[in-house]
């Protein structure tokens, strides 16, 4: 890093271990620019489309048909949503929703984009919509007492579940 302490300039290159990458492909990511506005470039040797290079970087292999494409799509959406965290939180604060989050959930064809937040202390509301289908799912979770919750889910299937959370040493 270079530049002033409050505006450092970063220049980072990371390459996936070639021993864990198929087809003798070298894939990596280069991050450069101001720390507050970094430029991110995905690269590969041999040169290939960005989606394929990203697949080699994250999974160590090329996109392999629909399943691989779905996994990559879910990963890309997750990465995009992770970058929007502060903006989403600020929007939630403006509407009185605490800890508003935009995220992904599920795997494969069951992957969803979700938005969730606390509308009252102990009352979390979440809405998810399928990435590869248009199925919506609405969830309400209420904390009855510390570590004990009731959760109602309405979507393709509906359920009411009591959850107890505990830790084991």
Phi, psi and omega in degrees: 000143176225174178096178181296156183301323182276352177217063183290150175258127181253149176214093187237134174235128178234134181238133177296143179304116182300336179292340181252015181245132181287160171063022180055034179269136174258118182233144181199183179226140177239127179244125180214161179111190178294144182298332180280341179218066184289151173258127183246124179237130174265134181224163177208158174226110009286158180296138180208172177302151183305318181299319179291317179299320179294322177298316177297320180295313185275323188247346181079010180208166181287166174295125185244081176075199187294318182299312179295321179297319178295318179297318180293317178300314178299317179298315180297318178296317178301317178296319179295317180294324180299327180284345184263006187307310183294318180298314180298316178300319178296321177297316178301316179300320181298329181259008178078018178260122181275144175054043177293130182226142173245124190209181172244153178216158178082179180222158176056224181290348179267010181294143181226154164262129183237150170234131182216158177185170180260116179274336174217159176303125179084356181243106180258136177241136181222138174233131178232145176229139183297140177284321184255002173211172184259021182287129178258154179219127181248129182232136173236127179235127181239131177275114180284306172220174181307127177070009179231122187230156166242135183230130176244131181236133177231124180192224175302321174237154178241149179203158169232127185228140171260131184239134174240128183253131177211162179244146177242130179279000000 
